[in-house]
């Protein structure tokens, strides 16, 4: 993340160290392997992917869900209309109109009220992030009536970015040998990095996602912490089996 997240890794480190004692891998290799697992978990919960109670969306289904979410957000804020630049009225007020002297209805020039559709969308996105809301709201009773062509163009742009947030983790995934989801392969040039620093008594892997709006994703710290803890739980589930196997290999009788 751009400003950085400090996560609790004690449980993960403890489980990984125990695991390394029961496998043929070095602690460095085990850390690389388990960090790959963390990135896999991160990608499984990075929008548009979803994972939760009874819900798991990945691949093409996740991309379609992301595009549908964009359509729903835009419908909640905007109403697309045809901008003709004029309207017909039955009466004129004043004598400066070029329609003076003609028979009604009169053609009167109109101005587009909301010129910057993307600017309005970005402002509503920032509001959603501050308020911790899942749905985009318009912040007023009536929708913003905007040029339907501009609204369609914004929808295409936003849908073209589906998967960009996930691709911010691509440098880490590539370095650790993990394939990216289909919706985040190659179509973006998202900024991110990974730093691996292995020294005696000091092992550190830092992965960074510098996509500009990564910090605006709701619950991002909680999502990242969940990924670390989820990988720790996976390691912990392996340990009893590995301990029993080590005991059997050493000649001890072990109950199944």
Secondary structure, 3 states (H helix, E strand, C coil): CCCCCCCCCHHHHHHHHHHHCCCCCCHHHHHHHHHHHHHHHHHHHCCCCEEECCEEECHHHHHHHHHHHHHHHHHHHEEEECCCCEEEECCCCCCCCCCCCCCCCEEEECCCCCCCHHHHHHHHHHHHHHHCCCCCCCCCCCCEEEEHHHHHHHHHHHHHCCCHHHHCCHHHHHHHCCCCCHHHCCCCCCCEEEEEEEECCEEEEEEEECCCCHHHCCCHHHHHHHHHHHHHHHHHHHHHHHHHHHHHHCCCCCCC
